[in-house]
Amino acid sequence: MTPPSPSPLSQVKLGWPYSVRDTLLRRHEHRPFVLCLSGLYGCRWRGDHGSRTQPGGRCCNKLEGACFALLVAAFCLTLVFLYFWGEAQNDYNDFDWFIFGNLGFWFPWSVVLLVITAAFFTYVTVLTTLAVCLLSQGQRLYLHWSHKIGILVTLTFSIAATAALSDLWSKEWTTLLLSFQVTAPYLHLGGVLLITALAWPIALHFFRMHSRVRRGLIMGVYMIILSVLYLVPLGLYSPCIKEEGTLGPAPALIGHRGAPMLAPENTLMSAQKAVAAGSRGLETDVTMSFDGVPFLMHDQTLQRTTNVQKVFPNRTHTPAAMFTWAELESLNAGSWFLSHNPFGTAGSLGEEERWQAGNQSVCSLHTFLQLAADKGQLVIFDLYRPPKDHPYRNTWVQRTLEVIQKKSSINSSQVLWLPSDFRDLVLDMDPELQQTAGSLFPLEELQKFNIVKLNLHYSSMSAKLISEYAAVNITTNLYVISQPWLYSLAWCSGAHSVTTNAPQLLSTMRAPLFLMTPDEYNLMWILIDLLSLLVILVIFIFHWWRERELAFPSASTILVDNSTYSKFKTEMSDIWSVSSVNSQRETQSSMTTTPDLATATEQ
């Protein structure tokens, strides 16, 4: 007896490995998702059957390609500027007062610029994400004209803002370079994750391109960027990557003009707040009044930090040194702090503190030194020479020393003497003062004047330099550091003290941010690079296999989405039905013809 022949259905029935294979080869069209992407990116809210990129075709025409290139450029430039301006937060107060000096009125321009930059960056980031998602779905790019204008505006803003700040505030780029010393390991991580995610759309279009030139170009650029990211850590230096047990003590805090975030700068209340916040020293600026009384004032005029315009309206732009002490005492030196709120912290003061801040007067050097003596604080100050026609123009140094030695109870060893004028005379008059230099000099010259401390801008920060001077008993103070990341970098670099606007914030830090050992960093770096390379290889191999199978499909390959698969099943059912009917007809025919064949045989 002949065994029954296998049915057509059993011949096409697939095992689970083939089902997985067919699932991977099936091109799903996520129409709602793609429609949403197209609507947001190009305002194309109706289904467009011609929007899918054909295998080997271009993802967009030349105009759309240029717009996509501008979008990527706008994203990169805005990202750089946003990072730059975010890291420049340490100096926002200086920037705002710089603008105040040019415009004549106060406004937190730094925060406004940050908000605008963040808004532009969010906008181009959303558009870039939409474009990448469309490319990942094999869709053509059609950017709406309104977005094209938005990209040009964003690009123009980024270029103009970068150029303006580079011209007016070029030293801030040093801050950007310093920030890399603490954030580079984490920026490297973010860059590797981003380039790994881009492997999907790049591989998709790479294996669908027919042009060898375009394939070579896209792969060359991708491989260059990938190689650079993988190898960047070889040239990375960070003082916060240290062996355990090599971190020195936290830098001592010196209140910059007191605690200007908590009280009006260069007032008695500000100095008291700095002491209460944990400062080990107080920094200020000293000007000589017309009648020989040294007082605390940073600016050349009284316009910014007093109500001189109200009390002496005709002397608003008169140098502060041309006022007598009696005139200075009549001014209010605190109300501006509440009205301008320069650091945005005035709201944290209680009712009594607000009243106290709003009624501060100009503080004399004598009062300031007496507070430092009572609290055991170190003192450092800039001393400004009076203008021409001032009675003490040539004796302002001696007058200041007289206040230190005779009119206050502070010990000379508590004073870090910073003024460079007549240093020989100062050494003779008071050898107990701690001589301090405000800039870098050869070691021989520093030793000649008994310099025991350097007072440097934080942009001069160098762990090697600090270590070299410390070896000859010269300590380093860095100014003005108010952000935790910058304080962390100074800590890791070995700075002995920092001048800060925020002693109440930095005094709470128990360890530097971003601190790690070399072994921890190497493990993070190598592991991230290996995982990224593995994922990229899997993605490229998958797309190579998928496009190869789709180009040469087998009989059981399912080429399209679920609806086509359903159609395939229906066709198989129809084939089965037709086969069944034909089989029945053949059986009946066989039964009918069998007697005739028997009769013929007998005959």
C-alpha positions as CSV (number, residue, x, y, z in Angstrom):
1,M,0.0,0.0,0.0
2,T,1.4,3.4,-1.0
3,P,1.9,5.9,1.9
4,P,-0.1,9.1,1.6
5,S,1.8,11.9,0.0
6,P,2.6,15.0,2.2
7,S,0.1,17.8,1.9
8,P,1.1,21.2,0.5
9,L,0.5,22.7,3.9
10,S,2.9,20.4,5.6
11,Q,5.5,21.2,3.0
12,V,5.5,24.9,3.8
13,K,5.1,24.6,7.5
14,L,8.1,26.2,9.2
15,G,9.9,25.4,12.4
16,W,10.6,28.0,15.1
17,P,14.1,28.9,13.8
18,Y,12.6,29.7,10.5
19,S,9.9,31.7,12.1
20,V,12.5,33.8,14.0
21,R,14.4,34.3,10.8
22,D,11.3,35.4,8.9
23,T,10.3,37.7,11.7
24,L,13.7,39.4,11.5
25,L,13.4,39.7,7.7
26,R,9.9,41.1,7.9
27,R,9.7,44.9,7.2
28,H,7.3,46.3,9.7
29,E,5.7,49.6,8.8
30,H,4.8,51.3,12.1
31,R,2.4,53.7,10.4
32,P,1.2,55.6,13.5
33,F,4.8,56.1,14.7
34,V,6.1,57.1,11.3
35,L,3.1,59.4,10.7
36,C,3.9,61.2,14.0
37,L,7.5,61.6,13.1
38,S,6.7,62.9,9.6
39,G,4.2,65.3,11.1
40,L,6.5,66.8,13.6
41,Y,9.5,66.9,11.3
42,G,7.9,68.0,8.0
43,C,4.2,68.7,8.9
44,R,3.2,65.8,6.7
45,W,0.2,64.4,8.7
46,R,-1.2,62.3,5.9
47,G,0.1,58.9,4.9
48,D,2.5,59.2,2.0
49,H,3.3,55.9,0.3
50,G,6.2,57.4,-1.6
51,S,8.0,58.5,1.5
52,R,9.9,55.2,2.1
53,T,13.4,55.1,0.8
54,Q,13.8,52.4,-1.9
55,P,16.7,50.0,-1.4
56,G,19.8,51.7,-2.8
57,G,18.0,55.1,-3.1
58,R,18.8,58.3,-1.4
59,C,17.3,59.3,2.0
60,C,16.6,62.8,0.6
61,N,17.3,65.2,-2.2
62,K,20.1,67.7,-2.3
63,L,18.1,70.5,-0.6
64,E,16.9,68.3,2.2
65,G,20.4,66.9,2.6
66,A,21.8,70.4,3.0
67,C,19.1,71.2,5.6
68,F,20.0,68.0,7.5
69,A,23.6,69.0,7.4
70,L,22.7,72.5,8.8
71,L,20.6,70.8,11.5
72,V,23.5,68.7,12.6
73,A,25.8,71.7,12.6
74,A,23.3,73.7,14.6
75,F,23.0,70.9,17.1
76,C,26.8,70.6,17.5
77,L,27.4,74.4,17.9
78,T,24.5,74.9,20.2
79,L,25.7,71.9,22.4
80,V,29.2,73.4,22.6
81,F,27.9,76.8,23.5
82,L,25.4,75.4,26.1
83,Y,28.1,73.4,27.7
84,F,30.5,76.4,27.7
85,W,27.9,78.7,29.2
86,G,26.8,76.1,31.7
87,E,30.4,75.7,32.9
88,A,30.8,79.5,33.0
89,Q,28.2,79.7,35.8
90,N,31.1,80.4,38.3
91,D,31.5,83.9,36.7
92,Y,27.9,84.8,36.0
93,N,28.0,87.6,38.6
94,D,31.0,89.2,36.9
95,F,29.2,89.0,33.5
96,D,26.1,90.6,34.8
97,W,28.0,93.5,36.4
98,F,30.0,93.9,33.2
99,I,26.7,94.4,31.3
100,F,25.5,96.7,34.1
101,G,28.6,98.9,33.6
102,N,27.8,99.3,29.9
103,L,24.0,99.6,30.0
104,G,23.6,101.4,33.4
105,F,20.9,99.1,34.8
106,W,20.8,95.8,36.4
107,F,19.3,92.6,34.9
108,P,20.4,88.9,35.2
109,W,21.5,88.7,31.6
110,S,23.5,85.5,32.3
111,V,20.5,83.5,33.3
112,V,18.5,84.9,30.3
113,L,21.3,83.8,28.0
114,L,21.3,80.3,29.6
115,V,17.5,79.9,29.2
116,I,17.6,81.0,25.5
117,T,20.5,78.7,24.8
118,A,18.8,75.8,26.5
119,A,15.6,76.5,24.5
120,F,17.4,76.5,21.2
121,F,19.3,73.4,22.1
122,T,16.1,71.6,23.0
123,Y,14.6,72.6,19.7
124,V,17.4,71.3,17.5
125,T,17.8,68.2,19.6
126,V,14.2,67.3,19.0
127,L,14.5,67.9,15.3
128,T,17.7,65.8,15.1
129,T,16.1,63.0,17.0
130,L,13.1,63.0,14.7
131,A,15.4,62.9,11.6
132,V,17.4,60.0,13.0
133,C,14.2,58.1,13.8
134,L,12.9,58.7,10.3
135,L,16.2,57.4,8.8
136,S,16.0,54.4,11.1
137,Q,12.6,53.6,9.7
138,G,13.9,53.9,6.1
139,Q,11.9,57.1,5.5
140,R,12.8,60.0,3.3
141,L,13.4,63.4,4.9
142,Y,11.1,66.3,4.2
143,L,11.8,69.2,6.6
144,H,9.1,71.9,6.8
145,W,10.0,75.4,5.8
146,S,9.3,76.8,9.3
147,H,11.8,74.4,10.8
148,K,14.3,75.5,8.2
149,I,14.0,79.0,9.3
150,G,14.2,77.9,13.0
151,I,17.5,76.1,12.2
152,L,19.0,79.1,10.6
153,V,18.0,81.3,13.6
154,T,19.5,78.8,16.0
155,L,22.7,78.5,14.0
156,T,23.0,82.3,13.7
157,F,22.4,82.7,17.5
158,S,25.1,80.1,18.3
159,I,27.7,81.6,16.0
160,A,26.9,85.2,17.1
161,A,26.9,84.4,20.8
162,T,30.1,82.4,20.6
163,A,31.9,85.2,18.6
164,A,30.7,87.9,21.0
165,L,31.8,86.1,24.2
166,S,35.1,85.2,22.6
167,D,35.8,88.8,21.9
168,L,34.5,90.3,25.2
169,W,35.2,87.4,27.6
170,S,37.8,85.2,26.0
171,K,39.3,84.1,29.3
172,E,36.2,82.0,29.9
173,W,37.4,79.5,27.3
174,T,40.1,78.6,29.9
175,T,37.2,77.6,32.2
176,L,35.9,75.3,29.5
177,L,39.3,73.6,29.1
178,L,39.5,73.2,32.9
179,S,36.1,71.6,33.0
180,F,37.3,68.9,30.7
181,Q,39.7,67.8,33.5
182,V,36.7,66.7,35.7
183,T,34.0,66.0,33.1
184,A,35.9,64.3,30.3
185,P,35.4,60.7,31.5
186,Y,31.7,61.3,31.6
187,L,31.6,63.2,28.3
188,H,33.5,60.3,26.8
189,L,30.8,57.9,28.1
190,G,28.0,60.1,26.5
191,G,29.8,60.4,23.2
192,V,30.4,56.6,22.9
193,L,26.7,55.9,23.7
194,L,25.6,58.4,21.1
195,I,27.8,57.1,18.3
196,T,26.8,53.6,19.2
197,A,23.1,54.5,18.9
198,L,23.8,56.0,15.5
199,A,25.1,52.7,14.2
200,W,21.6,51.5,13.4
201,P,20.5,54.1,10.8
202,I,24.1,54.3,9.5
203,A,24.3,50.5,8.9
204,L,20.8,50.5,7.5
205,H,21.6,53.0,4.8
206,F,25.2,51.8,4.2
207,F,24.1,48.3,3.1
208,R,21.3,49.8,1.0
209,M,23.5,52.2,-1.0
210,H,24.6,51.2,-4.5
211,S,27.2,54.0,-4.8
212,R,30.6,53.0,-3.6
213,V,31.6,56.6,-3.2
214,R,28.8,57.4,-0.8
215,R,29.3,54.1,1.1
216,G,33.0,54.8,1.5
217,L,32.3,58.4,2.6
218,I,29.8,57.5,5.2
219,M,31.8,54.6,6.6
220,G,35.0,56.6,6.6
221,V,33.5,59.5,8.6
222,Y,31.9,57.1,11.0
223,M,35.0,55.1,11.6
224,I,37.1,58.3,12.2
225,I,34.7,59.6,14.8
226,L,34.4,56.2,16.4
227,S,38.2,55.7,16.6
228,V,38.7,59.2,18.0
229,L,36.1,58.6,20.7
230,Y,37.6,55.2,21.6
231,L,41.2,56.6,21.9
232,V,40.4,60.0,23.5
233,P,41.2,58.7,27.0
234,L,44.8,58.0,26.0
235,G,45.4,61.8,26.0
236,L,43.1,62.6,28.9
237,Y,44.5,64.1,32.1
238,S,42.5,64.7,35.2
239,P,44.0,65.5,38.7
240,C,40.8,63.9,40.1
241,I,42.0,60.5,38.9
242,K,44.2,59.7,41.9
243,E,45.4,56.7,43.8
244,E,43.8,56.1,47.1
245,G,45.4,58.0,50.0
246,T,47.0,60.7,47.8
247,L,44.3,63.3,48.1
248,G,45.3,66.2,50.3
249,P,43.2,68.2,52.7
250,A,40.3,70.4,51.4
251,P,41.4,73.9,50.5
252,A,40.7,76.5,53.2
253,L,37.9,79.0,52.3
254,I,38.4,82.8,52.0
255,G,35.2,84.8,51.7
256,H,35.3,87.0,48.6
257,R,34.2,90.4,49.9
258,G,32.7,88.4,52.7
259,A,29.7,86.2,51.8
260,P,28.2,88.2,48.9
261,M,25.4,85.6,48.3
262,L,24.1,86.1,51.8
263,A,24.7,89.9,52.4
264,P,25.8,93.0,50.6
265,E,29.5,92.7,49.5
266,N,32.2,94.5,51.5
267,T,30.0,95.2,54.4
268,L,30.3,94.2,58.1
269,M,27.3,91.9,57.7
270,S,28.9,90.1,54.7
271,A,32.1,89.5,56.7
272,Q,30.1,88.1,59.6
273,K,28.2,85.8,57.3
274,A,31.4,84.5,55.8
275,V,32.8,83.7,59.3
276,A,29.5,81.9,60.3
277,A,29.6,79.9,57.0
278,G,33.0,78.4,57.8
279,S,35.5,80.7,56.2
280,R,39.1,80.7,57.4
281,G,39.9,84.1,55.9
282,L,38.3,87.3,54.5
283,E,39.1,89.0,51.2
284,T,38.2,92.6,50.5
285,D,39.2,95.7,48.5
286,V,40.5,98.9,50.2
287,T,40.2,102.5,49.0
288,M,41.4,105.6,50.8
289,S,38.9,108.3,51.6
290,F,39.7,112.0,50.9
291,D,40.5,112.5,54.6
292,G,42.7,109.4,55.0
293,V,40.3,106.7,56.3
294,P,40.8,103.3,54.5
295,F,37.4,101.8,53.7
296,L,36.0,98.8,51.8
297,M,35.0,99.4,48.2
298,H,35.7,97.4,45.1
299,D,34.5,99.8,42.3
300,Q,36.1,103.1,41.4
301,T,32.8,104.8,42.0
302,L,29.9,104.4,44.5
303,Q,27.2,104.0,41.9
304,R,26.8,100.2,42.0
305,T,26.8,99.4,45.7
306,T,25.4,102.6,47.4
307,N,22.6,105.1,47.0
308,V,25.0,107.9,46.0
309,Q,22.7,108.9,43.2
310,K,20.0,109.7,45.7
311,V,22.2,111.4,48.3
312,F,24.7,113.1,46.0
313,P,23.0,113.2,42.6
314,N,25.7,115.4,41.1
315,R,28.6,113.2,42.2
316,T,27.4,109.8,40.9
317,H,30.5,109.3,38.7
318,T,32.9,110.9,41.2
319,P,35.7,108.5,42.3
320,A,34.9,106.9,45.7
321,A,38.3,108.1,47.0
322,M,37.2,111.8,46.6
323,F,34.5,111.5,49.3
324,T,35.3,112.2,52.9
325,W,34.6,109.6,55.6
326,A,31.6,111.6,56.9
327,E,30.1,111.6,53.5
328,L,30.7,107.9,53.0
329,E,29.1,107.1,56.4
330,S,25.9,108.9,55.3
331,L,25.4,106.4,52.4
332,N,23.3,103.2,52.4
333,A,25.5,100.3,51.2
334,G,22.9,97.5,51.5
335,S,19.6,98.4,49.9
336,W,20.9,97.6,46.4
337,F,21.4,94.0,47.4
338,L,17.7,93.5,48.1
339,S,16.6,95.4,45.0
340,H,19.0,93.8,42.5
341,N,19.3,90.4,44.2
342,P,22.5,89.7,42.2
343,F,22.8,86.0,43.1
344,G,19.1,85.3,43.4
345,T,19.6,84.5,47.1
346,A,18.1,87.5,48.8
347,G,14.8,85.6,49.2
348,S,16.4,83.1,51.5
349,L,17.0,85.8,54.2
350,G,14.6,86.1,57.1
351,E,12.7,89.3,57.9
352,E,15.3,90.5,60.4
353,E,18.2,89.7,58.1
354,R,16.6,91.5,55.3
355,W,16.2,94.6,57.5
356,Q,19.8,94.3,58.5
357,A,21.0,93.9,54.9
358,G,19.0,96.8,53.7
359,N,20.6,99.1,56.3
360,Q,24.3,98.4,55.9
361,S,26.7,101.3,55.7
362,V,30.1,101.6,54.2
363,C,32.6,99.6,56.3
364,S,36.0,101.0,57.4
365,L,39.1,98.9,57.2
366,H,39.5,99.3,61.0
367,T,36.1,97.8,61.7
368,F,36.8,95.0,59.2
369,L,40.2,94.2,60.8
370,Q,38.8,94.2,64.3
371,L,36.2,91.6,63.3
372,A,39.0,89.4,61.8
373,A,41.1,89.8,64.9
374,D,38.2,88.7,67.2
375,K,37.4,85.7,65.0
376,G,40.9,84.6,64.2
377,Q,40.5,85.2,60.5
378,L,43.2,85.7,57.9
379,V,42.9,88.8,55.8
380,I,43.8,89.6,52.2
381,F,43.0,92.7,50.3
382,D,43.7,94.7,47.2
383,L,44.8,98.3,48.0
384,Y,43.9,100.9,45.4
385,R,46.0,104.0,44.9
386,P,44.0,107.3,45.2
387,P,43.6,109.4,42.0
388,K,45.5,112.6,41.3
389,D,44.9,115.6,43.5
390,H,44.2,113.2,46.4
391,P,46.0,114.2,49.7
392,Y,47.2,110.6,50.3
393,R,48.1,109.7,46.8
394,N,51.8,109.1,47.7
395,T,51.3,107.9,51.3
396,W,48.3,105.6,51.0
397,V,50.5,102.5,51.8
398,Q,51.9,104.0,55.0
399,R,48.4,105.1,56.0
400,T,47.1,101.6,55.6
401,L,50.0,100.1,57.6
402,E,49.3,102.5,60.4
403,V,45.7,101.3,60.7
404,I,46.9,97.7,60.8
405,Q,49.7,98.3,63.4
406,K,48.2,101.0,65.6
407,K,44.4,101.2,65.3
408,S,43.4,97.5,65.3
409,S,44.3,94.5,67.5
410,I,44.9,92.2,64.6
411,N,48.3,90.4,64.5
412,S,50.4,91.2,61.4
413,S,50.8,87.5,60.8
414,Q,47.1,87.3,60.1
415,V,47.5,89.7,57.1
416,L,48.4,88.4,53.7
417,W,49.9,91.5,52.2
418,L,49.1,91.5,48.5
419,P,49.9,95.1,47.3
420,S,53.1,95.1,45.3
421,D,53.8,98.8,45.7
422,F,56.7,99.7,47.9
423,R,57.2,96.1,49.0
424,D,60.7,96.8,50.3
425,L,59.3,99.6,52.5
426,V,56.5,97.3,53.8
427,L,59.1,94.6,54.7
428,D,61.0,97.1,56.7
429,M,58.0,98.6,58.4
430,D,56.3,95.3,59.3
431,P,58.3,92.1,58.6
432,E,55.6,89.9,60.2
433,L,53.1,90.4,57.3
434,Q,52.7,87.4,55.1
435,Q,54.0,88.7,51.8
436,T,51.7,87.5,48.9
437,A,52.2,87.8,45.2
438,G,49.3,88.4,42.8
439,S,51.0,86.8,39.7
440,L,53.6,84.3,38.7
441,F,57.3,85.3,39.1
442,P,60.6,83.4,38.9
443,L,61.3,81.6,42.1
444,E,64.4,83.7,42.8
445,E,62.3,86.9,42.8
446,L,59.7,85.4,45.1
447,Q,62.3,84.3,47.6
448,K,63.9,87.8,47.4
449,F,60.8,89.4,48.7
450,N,60.0,86.6,51.2
451,I,56.8,85.6,49.3
452,V,55.0,82.9,51.2
453,K,51.8,82.7,49.2
454,L,50.6,83.1,45.6
455,N,47.2,84.6,44.9
456,L,46.3,83.5,41.4
457,H,43.2,83.5,39.2
458,Y,41.7,80.0,39.0
459,S,42.5,79.9,35.3
460,S,46.2,79.5,36.2
461,M,45.4,76.3,38.1
462,S,48.0,73.6,37.6
463,A,48.7,70.7,39.9
464,K,52.3,70.6,38.7
465,L,52.8,74.3,39.4
466,I,51.2,74.2,42.8
467,S,53.4,71.2,43.7
468,E,56.6,72.9,42.6
469,Y,55.9,76.0,44.7
470,A,54.8,74.0,47.7
471,A,58.2,72.2,47.6
472,V,59.8,75.6,48.5
473,N,57.1,76.4,51.2
474,I,55.1,78.8,48.9
475,T,51.3,78.0,49.2
476,T,48.7,78.8,46.6
477,N,45.4,80.6,46.8
478,L,43.0,80.5,43.8
479,Y,40.2,83.1,43.2
480,V,37.3,83.3,42.7
481,I,35.9,79.7,42.9
482,S,32.2,79.3,43.8
483,Q,31.1,76.1,41.9
484,P,31.5,72.7,43.4
485,W,33.1,71.2,40.3
486,L,35.7,74.0,40.2
487,Y,36.4,73.6,43.9
488,S,36.8,69.9,43.4
489,L,39.4,70.5,40.7
490,A,41.3,72.9,43.0
491,W,41.1,70.3,45.8
492,C,42.5,67.5,43.5
493,S,45.2,69.9,42.2
494,G,46.5,70.5,45.7
495,A,45.5,74.2,46.2
496,H,45.9,75.3,49.8
497,S,43.0,77.8,49.8
498,V,40.4,79.4,47.5
499,T,38.6,82.7,47.5
500,T,34.9,82.1,47.1
501,N,31.5,83.8,46.8
502,A,29.8,80.7,48.3
503,P,31.5,79.6,51.6
504,Q,28.1,78.4,52.8
505,L,28.0,75.9,49.9
506,L,31.6,74.7,49.6
507,S,32.1,74.2,53.3
508,T,29.6,71.3,53.2
509,M,31.6,69.3,50.7
510,R,33.3,66.3,52.2
511,A,35.1,65.0,49.1
512,P,35.7,66.2,45.5
513,L,33.2,65.5,42.8
514,F,34.3,63.0,40.1
515,L,37.0,61.5,42.2
516,M,38.1,58.0,41.1
517,T,41.2,55.8,41.0
518,P,43.1,55.0,37.8
519,D,42.0,51.4,38.0
520,E,38.3,52.4,38.2
521,Y,38.7,54.8,35.3
522,N,40.5,52.2,33.1
523,L,37.9,49.6,33.8
524,M,35.1,52.1,32.9
525,W,36.9,53.2,29.8
526,I,37.8,49.8,28.4
527,L,34.5,48.2,29.3
528,I,32.5,50.9,27.7
529,D,34.6,50.8,24.5
530,L,34.4,47.0,24.2
531,L,30.6,46.9,24.8
532,S,30.1,49.7,22.2
533,L,32.3,47.8,19.6
534,L,30.4,44.6,20.2
535,V,27.0,46.3,19.8
536,I,28.1,48.1,16.6
537,L,29.5,44.8,15.1
538,V,26.2,43.0,15.9
539,I,24.2,45.9,14.3
540,F,26.3,45.9,11.1
541,I,26.3,42.1,10.8
542,F,22.6,42.0,11.3
543,H,21.9,44.7,8.6
544,W,24.4,43.0,6.2
545,W,22.6,39.6,6.6
546,R,19.2,41.1,6.4
547,E,19.8,43.1,3.2
548,R,21.5,40.1,1.7
549,E,18.6,37.8,2.4
550,L,16.1,40.4,1.2
551,A,18.0,40.7,-2.0
552,F,17.9,36.9,-2.6
553,P,14.8,35.7,-0.8
554,S,14.1,31.9,-0.4
555,A,10.7,30.3,-1.0
556,S,9.7,30.6,2.6
557,T,11.0,34.2,3.2
558,I,8.4,36.6,4.4
559,L,9.3,40.0,2.9
560,V,6.8,42.4,4.3
561,D,4.7,43.2,7.3
562,N,1.9,41.3,9.1
563,S,-0.8,42.1,6.6
564,T,1.2,40.5,3.8
565,Y,1.9,37.5,6.1
566,S,-1.9,37.1,6.6
567,K,-2.3,37.3,2.8
568,F,0.3,34.6,2.4
569,K,-1.6,32.3,4.9
570,T,-4.9,32.9,2.9
571,E,-3.2,31.9,-0.3
572,M,-1.9,28.7,1.3
573,S,-5.4,28.0,2.5
574,D,-6.8,28.4,-1.0
575,I,-4.1,26.1,-2.4
576,W,-5.0,23.5,0.2
577,S,-8.7,23.8,-0.7
578,V,-8.0,23.5,-4.5
579,S,-5.7,20.5,-3.8
580,S,-8.5,18.8,-1.7
581,V,-11.1,19.2,-4.5
582,N,-8.7,17.9,-7.2
583,S,-7.9,14.9,-5.0
584,Q,-11.6,14.1,-4.5
585,R,-12.2,14.3,-8.3
586,E,-9.3,12.0,-9.0
587,T,-10.7,9.5,-6.5
588,Q,-14.2,9.5,-8.0
589,S,-12.7,9.2,-11.5
590,S,-10.6,6.2,-10.4
591,M,-13.6,4.5,-8.9
592,T,-15.6,5.0,-12.2
593,T,-12.9,3.7,-14.5
594,T,-11.9,0.6,-12.5
595,P,-14.7,-1.7,-13.7
596,D,-14.0,-0.8,-17.3
597,L,-10.4,-1.8,-16.9
598,A,-11.3,-5.1,-15.3
599,T,-13.7,-6.0,-18.2
600,A,-11.1,-5.1,-20.7
601,T,-8.6,-7.4,-19.0
602,E,-11.0,-10.3,-19.0
603,Q,-11.7,-9.8,-22.7
